[in-house]
C-alpha cells in the first residue's frame, strides 16, 4: 500500500499548497465550474459594489479540494479587498477571534476554513460581529464585571467546511449565501488541466489531459497534482513529451488506475469482496481486517467508491454493488437473507 495517496483530496504538504496557489484563478472570469454558485456570486458582488457595501457572509460546504479556498481569494480580488485566512481549530479562545476581527479594514474578507470546528465559546463572539459589526468583551469578573463593546469595520466572513451538518444552527443561519460545491465532470476538469498545463509550460496532447481528468475523482486539486506527477515523469523518462501512453506509465507508477482508484481503494474493495464475500459487513470489521482506522476509511475511501457506484451502504453494513464486484473479480453479493457479517460500523 502506498504511504502517500496522490489521489487524496486534502493538501499533502505546505510546498504543494504554494504550488497550488500559483495555479489558482485570480478572477471570477477565470474560475471553471460551479456554474450556479458563480452566477450567484457575480450578482452578489456587483450589487455590493454598487451600494458600496461589503459582500454578505458566505458559507461554502462540500468535499475537500473543490475550490472553497480559491473562491475566497477570487471574491477578495473582485471586491478589491484583502483576504485574511485562518481555521476553526486555530481559534481556541475568544480573544484570538477578537484579534483577527479588529485587524480587518472595511470590506476585507475573513476566511475561516473548517468553520464547523469553532468552539462554542468562540461562536458567541462571532454572532454580534457578523450581524452588528461589534464584539462585546467581558472585563473583570464577579461584582466588578463589565462589558466593553468594540466596534468593527464592515467585513465579509467566508466559512468553509466539509461537514456542514456539524455546524450549530445559530452560526449557519447567519450566513446570507450558503452553497454546496459539487464534484466536477471530466469536461470541466479538462479545461482546468489545459489552463494549468499552460501555466506550467507543458506540452501535452488533449488525449493525455483527458486521461488525467478521468482519473481525478471529480476534484481539481487531485487533477493538478496528477498533472505535476505526469510532468515530472515525462521530463525524466519521455523527453518532456506528454501523451496518453506517458500518462498511463506515470500514474501506474503511483498506483493510480484508469478509474482513479489507488492501492487503498482496491484493498478496501478486495477485503469486502474476498474476505466478506461481497458483504454486507460493518465498517469496523473491514477496518480491523485491513489494519486501518475506520474513520479514515469512511472519510477518505468510501466517498469516491459510493460516487462511482462500486459500494453501497445498507442498514446491514457495507456491500459491493454488481459493478464493484466485477471490478475486483468476485461474484456479486446476494441481497437475500445473508447478514452473515452484519456488524455496522
Secondary structure, 3 states (H helix, E strand, C coil): CCCCCCCCCCCCCHHHHHHHHHHCCCCHHHCCCCHHHHHHHHHHHHHHHHHCCCCCCEEEECCCCCCHHHHHHHHHHHHCCCEEEEEHHHCCCHHHHHHHHHCCCCCCEEEEECHHHCCHHHHHHHHHHHHHCEEEEEECCHHHCEEEEEECCCCEEEEEECCHHHCCHHHHCCCCEEEECCCCCHHHHHHHHHHHHHHCCCCECHHHHHHHHHCCCCCHHHHHHHHHHHHHHHHHHCCCCECHHHHHHHHHHCCCCCCCCCHHHHHHHHHHHHHCCCEEECHHHHHHHHCCCHHHHHHHHHHHHHHHCCEEEECCEEEECHHHHHHHCCCCCCCCCCCCECCCC
